[in-house]
Amino acid sequence: MNIVISLLGTTLDQRGARQGLNRWNAWRPSVALAMQEDLIFDQYYLIYPPDFERLKNKVTEDIKVISPSTNVIAEPVKMDDPWDFEEVYSKLYDFSRRHDFSGENNQYYIHITTGTHVAQICLFLLNESHHLPGKLIQTHPGTGPEGSYSIIDLDLSRYDLLAKRFAVERENDLDFLKSGIATRNHQFNNLIETIERVAIRSAEPILLTGPTGAGKSQLAKRIYELKKLNNQIKGDVVNVNCATLRGDQAMSVLFGHKKGSFTGAVSDRAGLLKKADGGILFLDEIGELGLDEQAMLLRAIEEKKFFPLGADTESESSFELICGTNRDLEDAVQKGHFRSDLLARINLWDFQLPGLADRREDIEPNVEYELNRFSEKSGKHITFNKEARAIFMRFALDPTTIWRGNFRDLNAMITRMATLSSGGRIDEDTVKNEIARLRGSQRPSAPDRMLEKLLGRDYQSRFDEFDLCQLIRVVEVCRTSKNRAEAGKKLFAVSRQTKTTANDSDRLGKYLEKFKLTFQMCKEV
């Protein structure tokens, strides 16, 4: 069925209404809509002010004369002030909720020619939000009383010129998020495309995970700047490194405090959550935040309210949240170090940033980016000579190059080489010395090499230092034991004395299973 929703035109539809048969020579938009030969309506919803009952009756009669098959459904809607946006929108919204405007076999049209400009804007907004579905239709006067009409479809992808403009705008946004770096890694580029869509369309928390130096802080800053450019936020970005917060200091820094709430609180403090009001709060290393702070943060995210330390009244702050971590928060939840309800709230949008070693094809464009950044800061143009560049790229792309610090390592290397360059050119000796420096600083210790063989190169981003220290000792005992039972006796020599049955071998096996290891793997490493 074709269904139209229209407002009675208390001015335009009055034309010729009192002129008898002569009224058919006047263009009246509500009537003219029913006179279109190529567009027949099965249902015609006519919204009218109760004070215009006579006009409504006349228009309804004329529509039935022109199009007998059209069922006119006139509905009175009283508006005390047709120019009051809040009232008009709420009344039209209520109208949309009273009716079931749905069904795959129905085609809806929203007539936006009649009514005040405020009413037309409200119809547009209700259409865009799908409360009144369908296409917008507009009628125009012409040589005859039927005039003409035009259809406005808000699916902008149907308009080639607009689609091209939006495509260019989106490419600019993607380029902006990547800091203008022409990245080549397919996985990373897909990730950035998804982040761009989320940043533009959603105000929900974003969780950025990945190893240290993968670019989480930089990306969070670019997300903020992108939202700012698109007028989605008005406030500032507030960066917090949660690893530096402990005890009362954490509460005070995040949520503020009242004078005298603890020793040293000599004056009131608003706190960083309050400072982020209207902007973005970036909590880096959120896995380091204490459980008490996590509980308060959860309420602040959900209700936009929190109690400063020592306060009797709540503070309010409406902020968007971005979190960063190199920890496995799911594992932290299992160990009781992180609240499961907070994780559920912040990981609606969870993006894993790959390390530099996993996107080596992006090293070359990032080298150019770092050189340009150094040149801008120093005011000197710095480049590699041909041979030096070849040496550096062979090293950078070598699978044995660890890049433990990821982009921080790359930035540090470029900064040092550019600083030591002569005449604006980085030569072979400078590159070789820098490579030797990095390899020396990244040479893993014997325990590190052992853990890398057992757990993989990324083991430091997957396990706590506490667990790794314990595992090193367990592996050493396994290597010096004949079998798992002997290793178990050594490791559990004290606690086994209080047990009625010895299950040392099973205890050791279950412990190693947490790391997906076996005794034999530890024995042979």
N, C-alpha and C positions, 0 to 999 in steps of 0.2 A: 504493500500500500504506500501511496504518496501522502505524507502528512505534513502540513504546514502549521507553524506556530507564529502568530502575529499579534501585534498590538493595534487596537482601534485608533485610527488617526483622528483625534478630536478636532483638528484644524483641517488637514488635507481631505479627510473623508466627508467633511461638511460641505464641500464644494458641490453645489447643485442639488443638495439633499432636499431642499424645499421648492425646487423648480419643476416638480412633476416630471413629465417625460423628458424635459430638457436636461435633466440630470445625467442622462446617458451620453451627453456630449462632453461632459466634464471628466477629467482624469482624476479618479479617486483610487489611491493606491491599494486599499484593501479589496475593493471591487475589481480593480484592474488585474489583480493577481489571479482571480478566478476566470479572467477572460482570455488567458493565454491558450492558444489552440494546441500547442505542443507540450503543455504541462497541465495535466488534470489531477486535481487533488481529491483523494478519497475522504480525508478528514481535514477540517479547517478549524484549528483552535484559535478563537478570537478572544483575547484578553482585553477587557474594557473597564473603565471607571464606572461605578454604579450610578453616578450622576448623569451619565450619558446613555440611559436606557433606550430613549427614542431613537437616537442615532444608531445604536447597536442593532435595534430591531430593523431599521431601514436597510442598513448594510447587509444584515443577515438575509433579509428577503431578496435583495438584489443578487446576492451570491447564488441563492437557490434558483432564481430565474435564469441566470446565466449558465449555471452548472448544476442541474438537478441531482446529479449523482454524488455531489459533494455534501458530506454531513458536517454542518457547521455546529461546533461545540463552543458556545459562548460562556465565558467564565468571568464573573466580576472580581476585580482585585482593587481594593480601596487603598489609595496612596494619599496621605495627607499632604505631602510635599513631593511632587513628581521630580523635583530637582535635587532631592536629598539622596545622595548615593547610597548611604547605609540602608535607608528605608526601602528604596527601590530594589536594591540587590536582594535584600532579605525577603521581600514579597515575591519577587520572581523566583528566587531559590525555593521558597516554600511551594510555589506552583509546580516547579520541576519535580519536587519530592512527592507531590500528591498523585502524580501520574507515572505509569510504567512506560516510559519512552524507550522501548527496547524491541528486540526481534530482528532476526537476520533478514526477514522478508520485507521490512519496512524501510522506506527512504524518507528521512526527515529534512525539512527545510525551515530555517529560522529567518523570518522576514524582519529586516532591520531598517525599513524605510520610515515607518511611522513611530510615534511616541517621541518623548524628549530625547535629547542627545544622551542624557544620563541613562535612560532606559535602553537605548541602543547599545551603549557601552556595556551595560549589565548583561544584555542578551549575548553579546560577543564573548564576554568572560565565561558565562555559563556554557556556551558552546565549546569554547576552548578547553574547559575543564570536564567536558563530556557529561555534564548534568543535563544539558539539552543537546543531544547528539545530532549529527547531520551536517548539512551544508548551509552556509549563509546565502540568502537570496535578497536581491535589492531590485525594486521596481523604479522605472524612470518615466516621466511624461514623454509623449511623442505626438505624432500627427493625429492620432485617434484616441479615444477614451481608454483603450487597452494599454497604450504606451508600450514599454518593453521591459525586459528584466535581464539581470546578469547573476551568475552563480559565483560565489566566492568559496573555494575549497581551501580550508586551513591546512591541508596536508602539503607543506611547502616543498616536499620532494617532487611534487608534480610540476613545479615551475622550474624550467631548466636554468634560467638566469639566476634565480634565487639559490637553487641547488649548487650552482658553480660558486656563488659567493660564499655560501656556508662551507663548501669544501675548502676553499682558500683560507677562510677563517679558522677552520679546524686544523689545517696544516700548520698555520701560524701558532695555534695553541700547543700542538704537539712539539713543534720546534722550540717553543718557549719552555716547556717542561724539561726538554733535553738540553737547555742552556745553549741552544743553537748548534749543538754537536750533531753531525750527520752520522748517527749511530747505524751500524750495519747488522747487529745481532737481531735475528728475526724474533726470538723469544722476548728480548728486552723491548723491542719496538711494539710488539703486541701488548706487552704489559703497560707501556706508557699510553697507548691508545685507550685501554680500559680505564686507567687512572684519569685520563682527561675527561672521559664521559662521566665518571663518578664525581670528579671535582666540580664539573659544571652543573650536574643534575641533583646532587645529593648534599645534604648538610650533616649526614650521619658520620660518626667517628671513622677514621681511616687508620689501619694498623700497617706500618711498614716494617717488615722483618728482613733479616739478612745479616751477613757477617760485618764486623767492624770495618769501616772505610768503604762500604759499598755505595754510599751516597744518600743515605736516608735523610740526614739533616738538610742536605742541599735540595733534595726533592721536596721535602716538606716546605721549605722556603719558597720554592717555585709554585707549589700548589697554592700557597697563600697569595702570592703575587698574581697568579692567574685568576683566582676568585676576586681579588681586588680590582683587577682590570675589567672584569665582567660585572662589577658593581653588586656582587653578592654579599660582600661584607664591608663594614665601614671602619672597624677597629684595627688594632695592631696585631702583629704576630708576637707571641710571648714564648720564648724558648726556655725549657727547663731540663737540665740534666739530672734525672732522678738519682743517679749513682752518687751524687754529692750531697743528698739530703738524708739526714738521720735524726730520729727522735723529735723533740719539740721543735727543732729547727725546720724539719720537714713540714710539720703542721703549720708553723708560722709562715714559712716562705710560700706555701701553696695557698692556704686558706686565710692567712692574716691572723692578727691577735689583738687583744685589748691590752691597754697599759696595765702592768702589774700581774698579768696572767702567768708569768714565770720569771725567774731571776734573769735580769737583763732586759726585760720588756719595759723600757722606760717611756714608751709612747705607743699610740695605736699604729697598727700596720694593716694596710688593705689586703695584701697578698696578691700573688700572681694570677689566681683565677679571676679575681675582680679586675685586675689590669687587662685581662684578655676579653673583657665584656665587649661584645659586638665584633670580636675578631677571632683569631685562632690561637689555641693553646697547643703547643707542641711539647709533648712529654717524651723526651729521648730516654732510652734505657728504662722504660716503665717497669720492666721486670725487677728492678732494684727497689721499687717503692715498697714501703712497709705495709703490713696487712691493715693497720688502723687507717692509714692514709688512703689505701685502696677502697675501704668501706665508705669514707667520706667522699672520695672522688666519684664513686658509683652514684651516690645520691645527687651530687652536683651535676653529673651528666644527665640524669633522668629528670630531675626536678628543677634544675637551674638554681638551686638553693643550697646553702651550707652555713655552718656555724664557725666563725673565726674562733681561735683559741681563747677561752675565757669569756666569750660573748654570750649574752642572754637573748639577743635578737639575731635573726638570720640575715645574711647577705645574699644578694642575688647577682647572677652573672650569666648572660646568654652568650656562650662561646661555642665555636666548632672545635673539635678535638682531632689532633693527629698524634699517634703514638709510634714510637720507634723502639725496636729491641733486637739484640742479637741472640737472645735466649729462646729456648723452646718453651713457650708459655704453657702448652699443654702438659709438658713434663713437670713444670713448676707447679701446676695445679695438682697433679698427682702426688707431689711431694709436700703439699700443703703450704707452698711458698707464695702462691698466687690464687686469688679468689676466682672461682669458676664463674660466678655471676658477672664479675667485672670483665672477664675474658669474653663471655658471651655478648656483652654489650659493646665491646670495642672492636671485635673482629668481624663485624658485618661485612666490611671491606678489608680484606687481608691480602697484602701484596708482598710477595717474596722477591727481594732484589738479589740478583745473582752477583757473585763476586767477580773481580776483574779476570781471574783465571778461567772463568766460565764464559767469558765473552771477549776473547782475545782479538777478534776481528774489530772490536771497538777501541783497541789501544791506539792505533794510528790516528784516528780523528781526535781522540782525547789528548794525544801528544800535541797536536796542533792547537787545541783549545788551551792547554796549559801554557804553551809558548806565547800565545796571544795575550793571555791573562798577565803573564810576567811582563810582557812588552808594555801593556797598558799601565801597569803599576810603576815600572821603572822609567818609562819614557824612552826606552831603547829597543830597537827592533832586533830580536834574537832569532837565529836559525841554526840548523845543523849544516855542516858541510856534507857532501854526498856520502863519503866513506863513513863518517861518524854516524850518520843516520842509519845506514845499512847495518852497522855493528849493533846499534841500540835496538833496532827492530828485530834482529835475529835473536837477541837476548830476551826481549819482551815477549816474543811469540814462542820461545822455546818451552815445551811442555814441562820441563824440569824447573822452570822459574816459578817460585811459589806464589809471589804477590800476596804475602800474608796480610799486609796492611791495605791491600786493594788500591783504591784510587788515592789514598793518602800516601802510599809508597810512591806511586807514579808522580804525584804532585811534588813530593819532596825531592825526587830525583831530578825532575825538570828544573825546579827552583835552584838546586845546588849547581847543576851543570850550566844553567843560564847565567848564574851569578859569577861563576869562574871562567866564563867564555871570554876570549880576547877578540876585540874588534867586532863583536856581535855575532861571532860564529863559534859554535860548539865543535871542537875537533875530536879526533880519534882518541887521543890520550885522555881527555876529560871524560869521555864516555867509558873507556876501559877502567879508569880509576873509580868511577861511580858504580860500575857493575861489580867490581871487586868489593867495594864498600858494602853494597846491598847484600851480596852473597855471604860476606863475612858476618853481617848482623843477623842474617836469616838462617845461618847454619844451625840446624836443630841439634839439641843435646841428645845424648844416647836414649834417655827415657822418652823424649819427644819423638825420636825416630821409631822407637818401639811402638808407641801409641799410634803413630801414623800408619804403621804397617798393619796393626790390629784393627783400628777403627776407621781408617780413611783419612784423607788430608784435611777434611773439614771438621775433625773431631772436636776442636776447641770451641766451635760455634754450637755444638750439640750437647756438650756435657759441662757441668760445673767443675771448677778447679778442685773443689773439695772431693768430688767423686774420682777425679783423675788421679789425685795424689794417692788415694786409697788403692785404686786399681793398679798403679805402678808397683806398689808393695806386694799385692796379691800375685801379679804376674811374675815378679822376682822369685817368690816362694815356689810357684808352679815350675819355673825353669830349673830349680835346684832339687825338685822332688821326683821320685821314681814314678809315682802315680797320683791320682786325685785323692785317694784316701790318705796318703802320707802328707800331701799338701794341706788337706783339711785338718789333720791332727796338729800341724804346726800353727795354722792360722787361728784355730779355735781351742788352743791348749788350755786356756783359763776357763772359758764358759762351759767346755765339755765336762768339767769336773762336777758341775752341779746338775747334770742331766743323767737320767736313769738309763737312757739308751743313746748310743753314739750314732749320730747321723751327719758327721762332719763332711763326708763326701757329697751327700745330697745338698747340704747347706752351701758348699762351695759351688756345686753345679748350678744351683738356683741363682746365686750371686752373679756368676759369669753370664747366665742367660740374659740378665738385664742389659748387658752390653753386646748380646748376640755372639758370645764367645764360648769356646769349649776349652777344657784343660789341655787337649792336644795342641790347639792353636797357640796357647800361651807357652807350652813346652817348646814349640818349634820356632818361636819368633826370634 
